[in-house]
Amino acid sequence: MNGEASSNRMERMNGELRQTEKLCVLRPDTAILAAMKTYHNYVRPHEAFNGRTRSEATGIKVECENRGLTLIQNAKKANGN
């Protein structure tokens, strides 16, 4: 891109936010943004990392059949629920 700044990452994140807003009402007391960050880093495969997640690319593995469900269950246990 000849040294020009790219807004691709921000546009992708904005698109994900718009999709999420359609599915739920965003309120200050919801954990939706934290959940999106967790999904983006631990569940969603990334083309730049050859189909691995961002966490896998840095050496953090969540080994299970359903990463999203496992992360939710572990968070629930950590919060004493």
PyMOL commands that set and color helices and strands:
alter all, ss='L'
color gray80, all
select helices_A, chain A and resi 8-23+32-43+47-49+54-57+67-78
alter helices_A, ss='H'
color red, helices_A
deselect
rebuild
show_as cartoon
